[in-house]
Amino acid sequence: MRVATFFIVGLLVHVVFFISIFDIYFTSPLVHGMTPQHVPLPAPAKRLVLFVADGLRADSFYKPDVNATIRAPFLRSVMEEKGTWGISHTHVPTESRPGHVALIAGFYEDVSAVAKGWKENPVEFDSVFNESKHTWSWGSPDILPMFAKGATGDHVYTYTYPAESEDFASEDASRLDLWVFDEVKAFFNSAKGNESLLSELHEEKNVFFLHLLGIDTNGHAHRPMSKEYLENILLVDTGVSEIVSLVEDFFGNDGRTAFIFTSDHGMTDWGSHGAGHASETLTPLVAWGAGIQAAERTHAQPYQDQHQEDWDLGRLKRVDVNQADIAPLMSSLIGVPIPLNSVGVLPLNFLNNTQHFKAESMLANSIQILEQFKVKMAHKKETTLSIFFTPYPILTEEQQEQFLQHAKSLIHKGLHEEAIYLCGEMIVQALDGLSYYHRYDRFFLGCSVVLGFAGWTSYVVLVILKTHASLRKPPGNRALISDERLGRVFLCMGLTIVAFLLLQASPWTYYIYCLLPVPVWHAVCKEIGTLTDVIRSAPSLPLWKCFGYFLLVACGIELLVVSFFYRAMLSLGLLLLSLWPFLSGLYAKAPTRSLTWVLSCVCLAAFPLMPVVGRESNVHLVTCAAALTLFNTISYLVSTRSLSPLPSKDKQLFICQMVHVALCAYVLTSTHFSLQQKQGLPLFNQLVSWSTLVVSFVVPLLSSTRLFHRLMSILLSLVSTYLLLSTGYEALFPPVLSWLMFVWINMEQEAMTAAAFSKQELHRIDFSENVDIAKIRQLKLDDIRRSYFFVFFIITAFFGTGNIASINSFDPASVYCFLTVFNPFVMGGLMMWKVLIPFVIVMCTFETIQVSTQLSSRSLFLIVLVISDLMALHFFFLVKDYGSWLDIGTSISHYVIVMSMTIFLMILSVMTHVLTSKRMLVGRKLKVHFK
């Protein structure tokens, strides 16, 4: 297979492996076709007012300050006198969209839905707003539209401020909340002169939703412990008090209004959210008004933590819920059906009503969830052959019917406590059954993906052995089975799989996952002769040396896998790598370079031991990083002046790039100072930042194609952008990493000399020169070590300054030089490029090592591909459905990262070749012939 064809096929295979994890673990939990369930009793409230303080932590809300002053006096008085309080436990990812969906629709979105659409629904779903008679909402344009679009009819009204108002650099983000409160007041005042609107407002089953974004914005900009964040809590408390008085007065204090105050997610101490830290998952919940249980005094709390004591709330009964439980609570209060896709369980301790009402509400809740179970089971039964279908054993159709009859009988007899308990048990079983059918095909699809993975990895290994190893090939026909007969066998297998999937009416993606192993294993079987050659050549191979290399690589892969969970393992790995010159004997031949290698490894090992990026901002360290980069550049230019003099054009280019680095450091410092003074993002700084991002892709192509000249130009361009995206110590990471990379290039030259290969003068290597085919060598065992070093440095580039697997590692402050107005996709793209910059530095180094060690571009890459695929397969096996000692989401995210890394490797291998030589990888016209 030619290089270009192999690259395209490999890329497609890995894209399929990457997408498969979403079909297996991140499919939408939604089903359709259920019947809404009504409670046949009057609702306690005619209307509901929902306040959501975006980004409000439970401890920031409940805990008094150092002076024992209550931060939210009105809501504290509600908790002590006429309401019920507790903690709402959110789910990962702790972001605004999934949080509001859980609150208002009662289910937890699959992670991929966030990427499919932020403001609109990637899939239609039911919600409390949709079931209401009318819903009026005020707040962010990022949240409100998704519930309006999904509603049937035109009864959900939204009032939003411009998207530009969500500016992290604004002088006072609390004005977003003031806007909401003012608009609500104006709305009710205008309703007094509008008979049509007045009539609608006095109808039953109405909802008023106030989305308050100021706290979240201030938390991102100033941190949750800041004066701005805490003062915003008091402002919201005052606003809530005013709205409550306004609403009660407007409706004549009829006592038919229910109020709920909560948050969609919390926030870490360093101003980010998205992961599962307690500060992000614990949010406040206060409910009062019609149908809500009044405050209860107690001495025995049902929770073992010390939260209520720290918050001085030990005497008030606390009622915790899951975030999705709030949706059925709101539905029960105003008498609308629970959203059809809700998986929330009605929290009865919040209700102040008769046992009969509670029993009927729990029955409606259990039937609503049971309806989802029935639809899910029917769908799975229709798409599975009867001989293969395995129903959920605990909840058969007969048991469902018995439950309904028994529950209704208990309610009819007045045995409400027993009915409530029975409905609770049924809800637990129905939710387990839903989960069972939701992951019904996981094992089947997982096996298909593993077969494809194993086949692809086996094929790459055989290609390496066939084209890059000197094997004794005895004469004669080595084919164990003819290609034609082998093709027929695999064709029959493919047709059988297609027929099986057609009978089951499987989705089109199932065909890809199940058919992919067929051509892959067909290619493996065609190369089986290579394996027999290896076996026959075994006596002439250094088996113990081979075994030692493979054992070290296996241990190294395990170290990399563990480093995904414990970053400090990268520091251990770097310390072990620093011993390489002593173990290989290179220290005796090049002691100065060996000691430089040790020192650079030790310096880089410090970064994984530091806190993840974003927790502490320090622009002085960014300035130091710029100074270090300039010092390294000047030192290099001075040291190589005699060996490789710079042309006048390149001197001017380097001077411009160094001035640009200094300018970027100034822009970052200036922006930081301006934002601290609440003066906004200066236009000049923004223009420089975006211009830097654009020119960083072009400027390296203008430099000389001499090895170190081109690499230095690439480094200066990348560091310029990285400085603008930095907030603290991470700005030092690229200079230190590049130092180690430059040392690695020189050490590999020493290793080539020690192995009796001809040594090239590094300063003479030109990337634009054609490759001399006669000098291309075959792979050696030491190339396995080179490939492992590369994979290790790639992982270090990803995780050196934070765990990319966690959204929590990123701070919006990183992009403030580019924009301060909330834009999730642009901000996410800039943050991703920041992560990829160290990746590109390592990629360029690897390309250099391939050229300087006289290997074809394909050779080392094949070994790298095997190592990364083995890591991905390792993470795939770590994902468990039942009782995993690892969190399933963590293992999946790590698998996604490794697959993304492999795809990036394949794409960037071409991009870095362009950066270094102005020539495409496939343009070398290199055709190596092997004996």
N, C-alpha and C positions, 0 to 999 in steps of 0.2 A: 504494500500500500504506500503510495507516495505521501510526502510530508504534508502537502496541502490537504489531501483527502483524509489522512489520519487526523489532522487538526480539526477539520469540520465534523467528522464522525464523532471524535472524542468530545467536542463541544456539545453536540446534540445529545449524546448519551448523558453527559453530566447535567445538562439542562433538564432532562427528563427525571434524573435522580433528584434534582433540586426541587422540582415542582411536585414530585410524588409525596413528599412529606406533608404538603398542604392538603392533598386529597386524602391522605391517611389519617392525619391528626387534626387538621384545621378546617374541616368541612362545616358548613352552616348547620346549627342545631334546629333550624326552623322547619316546621312542617305546616301544611295547609289543609283545610277541609274540616276543621273542628267546628262544633256548634257552641255559641256563647252560652254561658251558664248564669242564670239569674237567681237571685235570692228572693223567695216569695214573701218577703216581709219589708215593711217600710224602712228606708235608710235613715240613720240618725241626722245626717247633714244634707242640706240642699246644695251646698257649694263647698269647694275646697280651695285654700290658698297654699301654694307650694313655694317655699323659699329655698333656693339652692345656692349656697355660698361656695362658689368654685374654689377649690384648693385649700379649704379650711381644715386644719388638723384638729383632732379631738382635744389634744392636750392644750393647744393654744386657745381653744374656746372655753374649756371647762376650768383650766387651772388658773387660780388667782396669781397676780404678779407678785414681785418681791415685797411689796407693801401690803399684801393681802387684799388688794383692790380687785373687785370683780371686773373682768374685761367686757362682759355683756350683761349689764345689770337687769335689763328688762327680761331677757330670756331666762336668766337665773331666777327671777321672781316667778316666772311662769312655771319653771321646774319645781319650785318650792311650794307653790300654791294651787295650781290648777292643771298641771300637765304631767306627762310621763316622759322620762329621758332615758337615753341609752347610747350605745355605740353601734353604728352601722359598719359592718365588716365588708369592705370592698374586695374585689378580685383583681388579680393581675391580668392585663396591664392596667395600671392605675392612671388612666388617661380620661379626658373629658368625655369623649364620645361613648366608649363602653360604659363609663360610669352613669351617664344620663340614660342610656338604653336600659341598664339594669334597674335604675330608679323608676322609670316611667313605663317601660315595657315588661319588666320582670324577668328578663333572661340575660345571660352572659354571652355577648357576641364572640364569634370566633375571631382570633387575632387578625386574620387576613382582611377582615372587613374594614379595619381602620385604613388600610392602604388602598382599598377600592374606592373609597369616597369619604371625605371628612364631613361635608355639609349635607350630603344627600344619602339616601339609603341604597346600598348595593343590593339589598333584597327588601321586599315589602314585609313589614311586621305590624302587628297590632299593638296598641298602647292605651294607657288610661285616657290620654287626650283623644284618641280616635273613638273610644267608647263613650266619651262625655257628650253632653248636649251641645255645649259650646266650651271652647278653651281660648282664653286670651293670654298671650305670653309676651314678655318683654326681656330683652337681653342681647346676647351675643349673636352675630350673624353666622357663627360657626356651629351653633347648637340648635337654635330654634327651627331653621328650615328643614332639618331632617325629619322632624316630627310632623310638620305641616304637610310635607310632600306625601308621607305615608298614610295620611288620614283619608278616609272615604268621605267625600263631600267637601264643603267649604266652611266647616265650622271651627277650624283651628286658625286663629288670627295671630300674626306675629308682628312685633314692633321691635326693630333692631337699629342700633346705631351703626354708622359706617365702619367698615372693617379697619380703616386707617386709625380709628380711635384706640385700637388694641396695640398701643405703642409702649414697649417696655422702657423706653427712654422718656416717657411723658413726665411732666412735672408732678402730676398727682394722679395716679391710676384709679384712686377711689372715686374720681368723677364719673367713671363708668357706672358705679352703683348709684351715685346721685342722679345720673340720667334716668336710670330705671325707676327710682322712687318718684322723681318729678313727673315722668311720663304716666305712671300709674295714677298719681294724684290728678293730673290733667285729664286723664281718661274718665275717671269717675265724676269729675266736675262737669265735663262736657256731656256725660250721660244724662244728667239732670234735665237738660234741654232737648233731649233726643228720645222721643217716645218709643220708637222702634227698638233702639238699643236698651232703653230702660226696661222694656218688656222682656227682652232676652236675658238681661241680667237677673231678673227676678224669677227666672225659670229654675227648675231643679237640675241637678247633675252638671253643674257648671264648674270649671276649673280655672283658676288664675295662677299663672306660673311666672315667677320672678327669678331670672337667672342673673346672679351677681358675680361678675368676673373680677372686680377690683382686687379682692384679696389674693387671688391666684396671680394676677399680674404683678402686684407689689411683692409677692413672695419670690417670683422669678427674678425681679429686678433688684430687690433689697434683702432677701432672705427672710424666712419666717420669724426670726427673733428680732427683726428690725422694728424701729419705731413706726415706720410706714405701715407695715403689716398689722401690727397690734392696734394701731389707731384705726385702721380700716375695719377691724372687728367691731370696735365701739361704734363707728359710723353705721355699719350694717345693723347693729343692734338697735340704734336709734331709729334708723329707717324702718326696720320691721315694726317697732313700736308704733310709729306714725301710721303705717299702712294698716295695721290691725285696728287702730282706733278709727281710721277712715272707713274701712270696710264695715265694721260693726255699726258705726253711725249711719252709713249709707243704707244698710238693710234694717235699720230700726232696732238694733240690738235684739234680733229675733232668736238668738241662740242656736241658729242652724248653720253656722259656719265652722268648718274644721280647718286647723292650721297645722302645717308640718314644716319644720326647719331642719335642713340637713346639708350635706356636702357630697360632691361626686367623688372626691379623692382627697388625700392629704398632701403632704409635701415634706421632703427631707430637710435637714438643717441647712443644707447648701443650696436649697431652692430648686430642686428638680423633683420629678415624679415619673412613675412608669413601672417601677419594680414592686417588690413585696415587703419592704420594710414597714414596721408597725406605724411609723409616722406617716406613711402613705396609705395604709389600708384601714386605719382607724379613723372614722369620721363621726362628728356629732349627730345626734338625732333627738329632736324635741318635738313633741306633738301635744296639742291642746285644742280645746273647743268642743264642738258638738260630737258626741260619740266617743270621746277620748277619756280614758281613766284619769281621774285627778291624782295629784301627788300623794304617794303613800310613804309613811315613815316606817323604817325597818332597822333592825340591829343585825340581821343576818343576810348578807348579800349572797346571791347564788354564784358569784364569780370569785375565783381564787386570786386574781391579780390585785394589785394595790392601787389601781387607777383612781377609784372613788375616794380613797383616803388622801392621795396626793392632791386631788381636786377639791377636797373638803366636801364631798358628796356622800360620805359613808352612811348618813342617816336617811337618804332618799333612795327608794327602791329603783334599781337600775334594770332596764330591759334591753338586752342586746338582740340585734337581728342581723341577718344577711342582707346585703343591699337590695337584692331582688325581692325580699319580703315586703318592701315598702309599697310596691305596686299593688299587690292584693289588699294591703291595708287601705290605701287611698280608694280603691274600687269599692271596698266594703263600706267605707264611710259615706260615700255619695250614692251608693246603690247602683253602680254600673257593673257589667260583667268584668271579671278579671281578664286582662289581656290574654288572647288565645294561646300565645307562646310562652306565657309566664311559667317559671319554675319556682316562683316564690311561694312560701308557706305563710298563711295569714298569722301574724303575731297577736294572739288573743289577749295577751296581757296589756296591750294598748287600748283595748276596746272597753267602753263602759256601756254595756248593753245586757239584755237578758241572755240566759243560757240557751234559750230556744234560738235566738238570733245567731249566737255564736255557733251552734250546732248546724244550722242551715247554711251559714257562711262557710264552715269547714267542709260541708258536704259539697257545696258548689265548687270550692277550691279543689277538692279531691277528684271530682268528676272532670273538672277542666284539665287537670294534669293527666287523668286517665284517658281522656279523649286524645291527647297527644300521643300517649302510649299506643292506643289502638291504631291510629293513623300510621304511626311509625312501623308497627308490627305488620299491618296490612301491606304497606309499601314494600317492606323487606320480603314478605311472603310472595308477593307478585313477581319480584325480580330474583327469586331463588328457586331452583328446581326443588320440587317437593322432597326428593330423596336426600337432598343436602340441607334442607331447612331445619334448623334447631330452634324451637321457640323458647322464650324465656320461661324457665320451669316454675318459677314461684308464683307467676300471675297468669294463669290460664284463663280462657274465656269463661269457663264455668265458675272459677273463683271470682272473676269480676262481677258476674251476675249475682252471685251469692252476697258479695259485699254490698252492692246497691240495695238489694232487698233487705238485708240485715240493718244497714244504716238508716234507711227510711223507716223501717219498723221500730227501731229504737227511738227515733225522733217522734214518731206517731204516739208511742207509749209514754213519752215524756222523760225518757232516760237519756237526757242530753249529755251528761258527762261521759257515759259509755259511748255515745255516738261520736262525740268529739275525739275520744281516744281511738276509736275504730278508724275514723277518717284520717287521723294523723298517721296511723300505721299504713293505711292504703297509700297515702301520699309518698311515704318513704319507699314502698315497694314499686310504685309507678315510676318514681324518679330513677330508681335503680334499673328498672326495665327500659326506660328511655335511654339511659347510658349504655345499656347492653346492646340495643339495636343501633345506637349511634356509632358504636365501634365494631359492629358486626363483621364488616369486611376487612378489618385491620390486619388480622393474621394472614388472610389470603393475599392481600396486596403487599404486605410486608415480605412474605415469602417470595413473591414475584420480583420485588425490588432487590432483595438479597441475592437471588439467583442471577439477576442481571449484573449486580455489583461484582459478585464473585467471578462471573464469566468475563467481564471486562478486565478486571485486575489480572486474571489468569492469561488473558490474551496479551496484555501489555508485557507481562513477564516473559511470555514466549517470544514476543517480538524482540525484546531486549536480548534474549539468549540467541535468537536466530541471526540477528543482524549486527550484534555488537559483542559477540563472544567467539573465540576461536575454538570451534568444536571439530572433533574428528568425524567426518561424514563418510562412512563406508559406501562403496559403490553399490549399485543395485536399486531396486524399487523399494522405497521405505514406506509406501502407503499401505496402511493396514486395511483400508477400505477405499474404493474408488470415490473420487469427488462427485461423480454423478449419482452413485448410490447414496452417498452421504447427504447430498442435496435433497434427494427424494424423501429420506427419513425425516429431515427437519421440515420439509414442506408439509408432510403429513401432520407433523406435530403442530405446525402453525395453523393449518386448516381445522384441526381438532379444537384448538383453543378458540378460534373464531366462532366455530359452531356452538361451543359451550357458552360463550359470552352472548351470542345472538339469542339463544334459548332463554337466557336469564335477563334479556333486555338491559344489559349493563351499559353504563355511560361510556362515551367514546374514549375517555381517558383510560379506562380499564384495559382497552385493547392495546394501548401503547405500553402500559406497565407489564402486561402479560405476554405480549408478543416480543418485546425487546430482548428477553433472554434467548429467544430462538436464533436470530442471526448471530448474536454474540457467541453463543456456545457452538454454533456451526463453524464460526471462524476459529474457535479454539480447537475443535476437533480436526480441522484442516491442518493445523500446525502441530498435531500430536507427534509427528515425526521428530520435531525439535526436541521434545522431551526424551524420546528414546536416544537421541544423539547425546544428550546430557548424561544419561545413565551410562551409556557406553564409554563416555569420556571421563567418567568419575575417577577411575584409577590414576589418571594423569593430572587431576586437579588437586590444589592444596586444600583438602577438605577441612582440616582443622582451622586453617586461616579463614576459609569461607564461613564455617560455623561460628567462629568468633565474631566476624563482622556482622552476621545476621543476628546474633544474640545481642550485640551492642545496639544495633538499630532497633530491635524489638523492645529492649529496655528504654531506648530513647523515645520511641513512639508512646510507650506507657507514660513516660515523664511528661510528654507534651499533652497527652489526654488529661492527666491530673492537673496540669497547669491551667486548663480551662476552668477548673473549680478553685484552684489555689494559685494565685499569681506568683506567690513567692517561690514556687517550683521553677519558674523561669530563672530566678536569681541563682538557684542551686545549679541549674543546667549551665548557665554562663560561667559559673565558677569551675564546673567540670570541664567545660570547653577550654578554659584558660590553661588547663594542664596539657593540652594537645602537643605543644612544642617539646615538652619534656618527655612525654610518652613515646613520641614518634622519632626522637633524636634530632629534631630540627634546631633545638636550642644550641647544640654544639656547633652547628654550621652557621647559624644566624642569631647570635645571642641578643643583639640590640633589638632586632625586629621581634624576637620572641618575647622579650620583656615588654615591648610596646603592646603586643597582642594581649598579654596578661593584664596590663594596666587598663587597656580599653575595655576588656571583658568585665573587669571588676567595676569600672565606672558605669557601664551599662547595667550591671546587675543591681545597682542601687535603685533604678526606676521602678521595677515591679514591687519593691518593698514600700514604696510611697503610697499615700491614699490615692484613690481614683481621681481623675481629672474633674474639676468643678467644685471641689469642697472648699478650697482656699484660693482666692485670687491674689496675685502678686505681680503687678506689671513690671516691677524692678527685675524680676527673674527673666522676663521676656526681653528686656533691654540687655541683660547679661548674655542671653542666648544670641542676640544679634551681634554683640561685641565678640563673642567666642567664634561665631561664624566668620566674621571679618578677619579676626586674628588667624584662624586656620587658613583662610584663603591667601592672605598676605604671606604667611609662612611658606605655603606651598609654592607660590609664585617666585619667592626669593630662592627657595631651595632647588627649584628646577630651572632656574634662569640659564645655567650653563649647559645643562643636558638637553633641554628642549625650549629654545628661545621662542617667545610669543611673537607672532606677527603683529604689526601695528593695529590692524583691525581687531584682533582678539584682545589686545591690551585695552583698547577703548571699550569693547564690550564688557570685559571684566570690571573695569572701573565703573561703568554705568550700572552694572548689576550690584556692585558693592554699595554704591550710593543709594540704589533702590532698597537694599536691605535696611540701611540706616533710616531711610524715609519711612519704611513700613513700621519700624520700631517706634518712630516718632508718632505716626498716625495712631497706633494702638494706645500709646500713652496719652495722647491728646484726646482720643475718644473716651478713654476711661475717666479722665479728669472732667470732661464735658458732661458725661452722664452722672458723675458724682455731684456735680453742681446743678443737675436737673436742667441742663441747657439743650438737651437733645443731641442727635448725631449730626456733626458738622457735614455740610454738603461736600466740601473738599475732601474730607476723609473718606466719605462714601465713594466718591468718584475714583480716588486713588485705589481703594480696596478692590472695586470691581475691575478696574483696569489691570491691576496686578494679577488678578485671577485669570484674565483673558491672555495677557502677554506671557504668563508663565508656561503656556503650552507651545509658544512660538519661538521665544528667545533662544532656548537651547539649540534649536535647529540652525541658528545663525552662527554658532560657534565652530571652532576647529574640530575636525573629526579625530584628532589625536586623543588617545585613550583618556588621560587624566584631564586634559583640557575640556573635553566634552562632559565628563562626569562632574567636574567642578562647576561648569555652567548649569547643568541640570540641578545640582544641589542648591546653588544660589537662587534659582528661580523657584524651586519648591519651598525653600526656607522662607522666602519673602511672603508667600501665601500662608504658610504655616504660622508665622509670627502674628499675622492679622487674625488668625483663628485661635490664638492661644490666650489663656487667662493666668497662667502661672508657670510652675516648674516644667510642664510638658514641653515648653518652647525649647528647653535644653536637650530634649530627646533626639531630634534630627541631627544636630551637630555631633553629639556623642556617637550616635548610631553610624553616621557617615565616617567618622574617624575610624571606628572598628571595621567598617566595610573597606576603607582604603588599606588598612593593615592586612585584612584578609586577602585582598588581591595580591599584595606583596608576599604574604606567607605561602600562598598557593604556588607562586613562582619558585620559592625555595623548595617546596615539596616536589615540584617537577624536577628540579635539579637533583634532589636526593634520590629520586626514582630513576635517574640516568636518562631522562628525556632532555631533548635539546631545549635550552632556555632562551626565551625571547626577551629582548630588552623592552620593558614596559613602555618607556617613553617613546619608543619607535613604532609601537602598534598604532595603526590607523584603522578605524572602523569602516572606512569607505573602501578599503582595499579588498579585492577579490580574494577568496580563500584558496590557498594552494591545496588542491586535492591530495597531493602526495604527502602533505604534512598532517592530514587528518588521521588521528589514531583511534584504535578501538577502546572500548570501556575497560577499565581495570577495577579491582576491588576497592581501591582508594577513592574511586568516583562515587561509590555508595556513601562514603563519609562526606564528600563534597555535597552530595544531594541532601543528606540529612542536615548538614550545617545550614543549607539554604532554607529548608522547611522550618528549622528551629528559629532562624532569624526572621522568617516571615511571621511566625506565631508571636515572636517577641515584638515585631513591629505592630501587630494587631493589639496585643495586650500589655505592652510595656508601660503605658500610662493610664490604663483603665480597662475594665472588662467590657468589650464591645457587645457581649451577649446580653448585657443589661442596659436598657434604655436609660437607667439611672446614672450611667457613667457620663452622660452628656449634660452640658449646661448651656441654655440659650445665650448666656453672656458670651459664648465663643463666637457668635456671629454678629455681635453688635457693631463691628466695624463695617459690615455690609448692609444690615437692615435691623431695625428694632420693632417694626410692626409685625405682629404675629402672622406668619405664613409657614405652616408646618412642612410643606413639601420643599420649599426653597431652603428653609433652615435645615431640614433633614439632609438635603443634598450637599450643603456646605459642610455639615458635620461629617458626612460620609467621606467627602474628599479629604478632610483633615485626617481621617483614619487611614486613608489610602496613600497619603504622601510618604510616610515611612515605608510602606509596602513598595512603592515605586523605587525608592532609593535602593532597597534590597534587590529588586528585580534588575535594575541597571547594573548592579554589582555582579549579579549572577550571569548576566549576558557578557560582561567583561571577562569573567572567569572562564566561560565557555570558549571565548576567543583566545585568551592568553594561554589556556591549557590545551589548545589545539583539538577541540572536540566540536563535532557538528552540533547545531542548535537543538537537534532532536534528541541527542544522546542522553545528556543529564536530565533533560526534561522528562523522559520516560520513567526514570527512577523516581523523580520527584512526584510524578503522577501516581505511581504505585504507593508511595509513602502516604500521600494525602488521602488516597482512596481507602487505604487501610484504617486511617484515623476516622474517616467518615463512617466506615462500616462499624467501627468500634462504638461510636456514639449511637448509631442506629440500633445496635444490640442493647445499649444501656437504657433505651426507652422501654418502660414497662407499663402495662395497663393496670396491674394489680400490685399494690404493696411494694412499689419500687423504693429502694433506699435512696434513689436520686429523684428529684423533682422532675416530672415528665416534661414540663415546659423548658427547664434548663437544658436537659439532654437534647430536646428537639432544636432549641436555639443554637446549641453548639454544633449539631449536625448541619444546620442551615449555614452556619458560619464557615465550616470546613468546606462544604460544597460551593459556597460563594467564593471562598478563597481559591479553590481549584479552577472554577470558571474564570475568575479574575487572572489567575496564572496563565491560562491559555490565551486570554485576550491580550493581557499586558505583555506577554512574551513577544507579541508582534509590535505593540506600542513602544516598548522600550528599545526594540531593535530600530524603530524609526528614530527615536530620540538619540540613539547613539551613533547611527550610521546613515541616516536619511534613506535607507533602503529597506524594503519590506523583507520579512524573513523568507518568503517564498521567491524572492527576486534574486537570490544568490546564485541560482542556477547550479546548485551544488548537488552532484549525484555521486554518492560514494558506492563503490563496488566492493563487495565482501567475497572472500574466498568461500 
